Amino acid sequence: MVLRLFKIFTATAVVGSLLGSAALALEAPYDHYVFVPNKNSADIAIIDANTDKVVANVKVGNIPHQVSVSDTTGKMVASNTQDNTISIIDLKTLKATRTVRLGHEPEHMAIGRSGKIVAVGNIGEGTVSLVSLVSDAETKRITGLHEPHNMTFSPDGKLLYVGNLGANFVSVIDVEKGKVINEIGVGKNTAVAALPGTNEEHQGIINVTKTPDGRLGFAAYGDGDVMAVIDLRTQKKLATLQLGDAPWRAYTTKDGRFMIVPNNGDETVSIFSTTAPYKEVARLKGAADMTGVNTGWFETKAFVISRGDNKVVILDLINMKNIGEIRLKNGSPETAVVTPDGSKLYVALSGTNELAVIDTRHGKLLRKIKNVGKEPWGAHMVGALNYCH
């Protein structure tokens, strides 16, 4: 027993000092770990959700934007925006198996259905890279995108739907052929790039959010104040829905009943049914600069992250009303993730280098995990929905 405790202490000390060397192996399955990219310390914090303790900080490239995990291959991928690379980490050793150079400013990622491929949007180059997590190499680079943001695979994994931040349409990529085969328009045409000589920017499509069964995708168009409903099997647009002012993107409930859209222009939150005719069932009060929505406690509550007001707004999804808020003073909350059982919400606080832990049942702040890293930018768990920044 003493020897076992000594080994645990030694491993923890080495990991803390070397920031994720081969001293610690994560225990599969990986769904009890929270993965947090830290932009200014160039590492990924790994937190055990059973203890809410940081168990490792794994060094990656500069300004990691997002992290994805494939439990199929046992690998973690971090997109290093400043370096134009991704880091592929073996979760058994917490060592990089390879650093792969991609296009300009890789940011958002999506793991394919098989878990053996990751799509990476090079937002500054207008391309999408397909990377094999078997060979750890880029296999294709697709051109013709417009500031590619978040991506969604079709149910069979043969198609990749890309939200173009710099356009008012969704691009459809044939994964095997490695090329764009369709563009699905959302709303009326407007300028969506930054206007020359001004600081004014326009917002296209952030994401195509799929229902948990993978059949439907919901794509909100920020400048058009509308959202398209797309059949992800046939590429057919089924409906166009009116939103509030300057919608961000849709977030799904885990049970697939609702899509929830924060409208940052008028600080409201639209809630839509995911069954035809896809009606808006409620529009509730939001807050300033909403960065994300998560749901929990048997999908009875939604938690809306407000970076502008440093708080989390709580919505009752049964009675469709506002029921409270949680203040996160000076925290600058970014994005969050809910545990697989829906009981805890982890919110990255870039302003204080912490991770807030919230009890979803009671809507209370449980604790703050300190010294996560410098400028934590988000939180991810295996099997989690709605990861985006």
Phi, psi and omega per residue, in radians:
M1 nan -0.765 3.134
V2 -1.101 -0.738 3.129
L3 -1.094 -0.719 3.137
R4 -1.100 -0.759 3.116
L5 -1.119 -0.673 3.116
F6 -1.100 -0.723 3.127
K7 -1.113 -0.743 3.129
I8 -1.103 -0.781 -3.137
F9 -1.091 -0.775 -3.117
T10 -1.090 -0.791 -3.135
A11 -1.070 -0.737 -3.132
T12 -1.131 -0.724 -3.139
A13 -1.121 -0.739 -3.128
V14 -1.142 -0.744 3.127
V15 -1.077 -0.740 -3.129
G16 -1.106 -0.634 -3.084
S17 -1.460 -0.578 -3.066
L18 -1.769 0.031 3.078
L19 0.971 0.973 2.982
G20 1.567 0.931 3.042
S21 -1.486 -2.845 -3.120
A22 -1.388 0.185 -3.019
A23 -1.271 -0.394 -3.033
L24 -2.262 2.335 3.033
A25 -1.938 2.354 3.084
L26 -1.343 2.645 -3.114
E27 -1.630 2.122 3.035
A28 -1.367 2.570 -0.034
P29 -1.227 2.776 -2.973
Y30 -1.679 0.230 -3.029
D31 -1.399 0.051 3.053
H32 -1.858 0.234 3.079
Y33 -1.921 2.512 3.034
V34 -1.875 2.241 -3.108
F35 -1.906 2.168 -3.019
V36 -2.189 1.977 3.052
P37 -1.339 2.280 3.124
N38 -1.918 1.956 -2.983
K39 -1.150 -0.725 -3.015
N40 -1.595 -0.234 3.069
S41 -1.865 0.018 3.031
A42 0.940 0.874 3.096
D43 -2.628 2.964 3.069
I44 -2.018 2.088 3.049
A45 -1.444 2.421 3.089
I46 -2.061 2.154 -3.055
I47 -2.078 2.336 3.061
D48 -1.449 2.007 -3.082
A49 -1.213 -0.263 3.099
N50 -1.316 -0.479 -3.100
T51 -2.085 -0.234 -3.039
D52 1.002 0.680 3.089
K53 -2.022 2.501 3.023
V54 -1.288 2.125 -3.123
V55 -1.791 -0.293 3.103
A56 -2.894 2.699 2.942
N57 -2.210 1.967 -3.028
V58 -1.738 2.142 3.133
K59 -1.187 2.327 3.051
V60 -2.304 -2.722 -3.130
G61 -1.483 -3.015 -3.057
N62 -1.389 2.360 -3.132
I63 0.938 1.145 3.032
P64 -1.138 2.203 -3.056
H65 -1.660 -0.708 -3.059
Q66 -2.569 2.786 3.076
V67 -2.319 2.431 3.050
S68 -2.263 2.619 -3.097
V69 -2.232 2.296 3.035
S70 -1.868 1.899 3.096
D71 -1.295 -0.288 3.076
T72 -1.142 -0.810 -3.107
T73 -1.710 -0.158 -3.102
G74 1.188 0.630 -3.110
K75 -2.213 2.618 3.060
M76 -1.993 2.449 -3.140
V77 -2.125 2.291 3.062
A78 -2.071 2.310 3.085
S79 -1.593 2.086 -3.086
N80 -1.753 1.654 -2.950
T81 -1.097 -0.748 -3.090
Q82 -1.248 -0.557 -3.075
D83 -1.522 -0.182 -3.044
N84 1.050 0.688 -3.126
T85 -2.410 2.960 2.860
I86 -2.141 2.551 3.034
S87 -1.797 2.243 3.086
I88 -1.872 2.080 -3.007
I89 -1.971 2.295 3.024
D90 -1.400 2.053 -3.076
L91 -1.238 -0.273 3.111
K92 -1.340 -0.478 -3.108
T93 -2.066 -0.266 -3.040
L94 1.024 0.556 3.063
K95 -2.010 2.578 3.111
A96 -1.222 2.191 3.047
T97 -1.428 -0.529 3.096
R98 -2.914 2.592 2.941
T99 -1.903 2.089 -3.026
V100 -1.878 2.177 3.102
R101 -1.420 2.263 -3.117
L102 -2.092 -2.633 3.119
G103 -1.466 -2.951 -3.049
H104 -1.328 2.177 3.065
E105 1.047 1.120 3.007
P106 -1.183 2.305 -3.104
E107 -2.243 -1.373 -2.985
H108 -1.559 2.654 -3.045
M109 -2.410 2.788 3.028
A110 -2.526 2.300 3.087
I111 -1.517 2.345 3.132
G112 -1.215 2.946 -3.066
R113 -1.016 -0.656 -3.112
S114 -1.314 -0.297 -3.054
G115 1.378 0.084 -3.073
K116 -1.860 0.010 -3.137
I117 -2.410 2.494 3.056
V118 -2.209 2.326 3.052
A119 -1.707 2.353 -3.098
V120 -2.234 2.199 3.107
G121 -1.530 2.078 3.056
N122 -1.585 1.550 -2.917
I123 -1.131 -0.570 -3.123
G124 -1.396 -0.163 -3.072
E125 -1.998 -0.265 -3.099
G126 1.275 0.596 3.132
T127 -2.304 2.847 3.009
V128 -2.164 2.253 3.092
S129 -1.727 2.378 2.985
L130 -1.828 2.175 -3.048
V131 -2.140 2.269 3.075
S132 -1.384 2.261 3.063
L133 -1.607 0.137 2.997
V134 -1.642 -0.870 3.119
S135 -1.623 -0.156 -3.094
D136 0.976 0.811 -3.112
A137 -2.496 2.609 3.048
E138 -1.228 2.242 -3.121
T139 -1.805 -0.512 3.130
K140 -2.610 2.625 2.980
R141 -2.288 2.062 -3.031
I142 -1.727 2.266 3.126
T143 -1.731 3.081 3.052
G144 1.575 0.237 3.075
L145 -1.671 2.929 -3.072
H146 -2.269 1.594 -3.039
E147 0.919 1.114 -3.111
P148 -1.052 2.247 -3.089
H149 -1.904 -2.110 -3.125
N150 -1.345 2.705 -3.058
M151 -2.296 2.674 -3.093
T152 -2.434 2.243 3.073
F153 -1.462 2.583 3.027
S154 -1.203 2.892 -3.084
P155 -0.983 -0.607 -3.139
D156 -1.586 -0.028 3.101
G157 1.363 0.072 -3.082
K158 -1.478 -0.380 -3.125
L159 -2.084 2.610 3.072
L160 -2.189 2.100 3.129
Y161 -1.688 2.203 -3.044
V162 -2.033 2.178 2.994
G163 -1.387 2.142 3.128
N164 -1.666 1.929 3.108
L165 -1.097 -0.496 -3.113
G166 -1.769 0.465 3.119
A167 -2.736 2.921 -3.139
N168 -1.850 0.538 3.089
F169 -2.485 2.788 3.074
V170 -1.675 2.261 3.071
S171 -1.602 2.451 3.119
V172 -1.985 2.163 -3.121
I173 -1.890 2.296 2.951
D174 -1.421 1.979 -3.001
V175 -1.124 -0.754 -3.104
E176 -1.170 -0.742 -3.127
K177 -1.363 -0.426 3.141
G178 1.225 0.739 3.124
K179 -2.651 2.759 3.087
V180 -1.298 2.229 -3.118
I181 -2.010 -0.150 -3.107
N182 -2.825 2.687 3.011
E183 -2.313 2.116 -3.067
I184 -1.817 1.947 -3.098
G185 -1.236 2.520 3.095
V186 -2.257 1.891 3.121
G187 1.338 -3.035 -3.111
K188 -1.401 2.698 3.119
N189 -1.197 2.305 2.992
T190 -2.533 2.878 3.076
A191 -1.210 2.313 -3.122
V192 -2.158 0.011 3.052
A193 -1.623 2.939 3.082
A194 -1.131 2.447 -3.131
L195 -1.352 2.338 -3.121
P196 -1.000 2.361 3.071
G197 1.325 0.126 3.136
T198 -2.309 2.949 3.044
N199 -1.682 0.075 -3.100
E200 -1.293 2.290 3.111
E201 -2.134 2.724 3.116
H202 -2.106 2.704 -3.044
Q203 -2.084 2.165 3.070
G204 -1.571 -2.083 -3.042
I205 -1.975 2.114 -3.082
I206 -1.374 -0.709 -2.968
N207 -2.838 2.701 2.892
V208 -1.885 1.781 -3.055
T209 -1.530 2.119 -3.106
K210 -1.611 2.650 2.985
T211 -1.192 2.715 -3.083
P212 -0.981 -0.464 3.092
D213 -1.439 -0.085 3.063
G214 1.406 0.045 -3.048
R215 -1.376 -0.744 -3.038
L216 -2.004 2.598 3.050
G217 -2.167 2.422 -3.128
F218 -2.032 2.060 -3.055
A219 -2.071 1.905 3.120
A220 -1.526 2.362 3.139
Y221 -1.879 1.912 -2.987
G222 -1.028 -0.815 -3.108
D223 -1.314 -0.426 -3.073
G224 -1.624 -0.187 -3.140
D225 1.019 0.588 3.129
V226 -2.371 2.904 3.117
M227 -2.395 2.322 3.098
A228 -1.675 2.511 3.006
V229 -1.857 2.134 -3.024
I230 -2.113 2.355 2.989
D231 -1.375 1.961 -3.034
L232 -1.291 -0.160 3.086
R233 -1.554 -0.622 -3.031
T234 -1.915 -0.148 -3.073
Q235 1.210 0.234 -3.094
K236 -1.520 2.334 3.045
K237 -1.410 2.133 -3.041
L238 -1.650 -0.499 -3.089
A239 -2.865 2.770 2.995
T240 -2.188 2.144 -3.008
L241 -1.973 2.482 3.130
Q242 -1.461 2.343 3.136
L243 -2.013 -3.017 3.013
G244 -1.411 -2.854 -3.072
D245 -1.442 2.284 3.072
A246 0.926 1.096 3.095
P247 -1.163 2.565 3.121
W248 -1.497 -1.308 3.096
R249 -2.864 2.959 3.132
A250 -1.550 2.580 3.047
Y251 -2.250 2.333 -3.090
T252 -1.665 2.614 2.938
T253 -1.375 2.705 -3.067
K254 -1.170 -0.500 3.118
D255 -1.467 -0.055 3.064
G256 1.369 0.160 -3.090
R257 -1.335 -0.639 -2.991
F258 -2.301 2.680 2.860
M259 -1.973 2.325 -3.066
I260 -2.058 2.207 -3.033
V261 -2.170 2.036 3.011
P262 -1.353 2.246 3.091
N263 -1.796 1.740 -3.021
N264 -1.251 -0.403 -3.127
G265 -1.186 -0.690 -3.139
D266 -2.013 0.163 3.069
E267 0.976 0.818 3.043
T268 -2.138 2.957 3.095
V269 -2.258 2.125 3.115
S270 -1.657 2.381 3.110
I271 -2.105 2.128 -3.074
F272 -2.038 2.533 2.979
S273 -1.297 2.493 3.139
T274 -1.642 0.146 3.053
T275 -1.918 2.540 -3.114
A276 -0.987 2.422 0.154
P277 -1.590 0.474 3.002
Y278 1.011 0.875 -3.077
K279 -1.415 2.639 2.996
E280 -1.301 2.091 -3.087
V281 -1.652 -0.320 3.105
A282 -2.867 2.636 2.967
R283 -2.293 1.958 -2.998
L284 -1.969 2.956 -3.129
K285 -1.274 2.316 3.085
G286 -1.920 -2.303 3.139
A287 -2.844 -3.009 -3.075
A288 -1.469 2.461 3.052
D289 0.835 1.149 3.128
M290 -1.378 2.165 -3.049
T291 -1.788 -0.203 -3.124
G292 -3.132 2.900 3.095
V293 -2.373 2.344 3.048
N294 -2.266 2.655 3.136
T295 -2.153 2.678 -3.109
G296 -2.845 -3.005 -3.081
W297 0.819 1.208 3.139
F298 0.994 0.591 3.080
E299 1.022 0.537 3.088
T300 -1.643 -0.215 -3.077
K301 -2.371 2.573 3.014
A302 -2.062 2.484 -3.119
F303 -2.090 1.967 -3.056
V304 -1.746 2.087 -3.093
I305 -1.475 2.191 3.105
S306 -2.062 1.873 3.084
R307 -1.286 -0.590 -3.103
G308 -1.157 -0.582 -3.116
D309 -1.905 0.095 3.140
N310 0.894 0.961 -3.133
K311 -2.763 2.960 3.018
V312 -2.043 2.160 3.104
V313 -1.610 2.308 -3.092
I314 -1.857 2.233 3.132
L315 -2.005 2.427 3.057
D316 -1.539 1.997 -3.100
L317 -1.516 -0.041 3.047
I318 -1.558 -0.896 -3.112
N319 -1.703 -0.015 3.104
M320 0.917 1.141 3.114
K321 -2.682 2.792 3.038
N322 -1.288 2.340 -3.107
I323 -2.227 0.059 3.088
G324 2.784 -3.100 3.080
E325 -2.720 2.741 3.126
I326 -2.123 2.084 -3.123
R327 -1.411 2.377 3.117
L328 -2.230 1.284 -2.992
K329 -0.946 2.188 3.093
N330 1.045 0.251 -3.050
G331 -1.391 -0.498 -3.018
S332 0.910 1.152 -3.111
P333 -1.115 2.353 -3.103
E334 -1.761 -1.761 3.069
T335 -2.151 2.985 -2.955
A336 -2.474 3.023 3.079
V337 -2.544 2.586 3.097
V338 -1.861 2.468 3.094
T339 -1.085 2.713 -3.111
P340 -0.956 -0.539 3.113
D341 -1.484 -0.005 3.071
G342 1.325 0.225 -3.015
S343 -1.641 -0.458 -3.103
K344 -2.272 2.499 3.092
L345 -2.012 2.247 3.097
Y346 -1.903 2.149 -3.100
V347 -2.043 2.174 3.096
A348 -1.304 2.257 3.137
L349 -1.995 1.677 -3.053
S350 -1.230 -0.431 -3.096
G351 -1.323 -0.405 -3.086
T352 -2.165 0.114 3.132
N353 0.993 0.768 -3.101
E354 -2.311 2.975 2.997
L355 -2.186 2.071 3.116
A356 -1.427 2.416 3.110
V357 -2.003 2.108 -3.036
I358 -2.064 2.342 3.038
D359 -1.380 1.972 -3.059
T360 -1.289 -0.474 -3.138
R361 -1.158 -0.815 -3.066
H362 -1.746 -0.116 -3.134
G363 1.111 0.755 -3.077
K364 -2.195 2.569 3.041
L365 -1.321 2.089 -3.133
L366 -1.450 -0.833 -3.084
R367 -2.940 2.996 2.981
K368 -2.126 2.230 3.099
I369 -1.506 2.047 -3.031
K370 -1.591 2.857 3.051
N371 0.959 0.746 3.102
V372 -1.230 -0.677 -3.079
G373 2.743 -3.122 -3.110
K374 -1.634 2.071 -3.137
E375 1.062 1.145 3.041
P376 -1.067 2.348 -2.907
W377 -1.956 -0.204 -3.113
G378 3.124 -3.112 3.111
A379 -2.525 2.438 -3.080
H380 -2.398 2.507 3.003
M381 -2.355 2.637 3.101
V382 -1.053 2.268 -3.138
G383 1.453 0.024 -3.122
A384 -1.295 2.674 3.094
L385 -1.785 2.767 2.850
N386 1.256 0.304 -3.135
Y387 -1.176 2.154 -3.109
C388 -2.941 2.660 2.965
H389 -2.364 nan nan
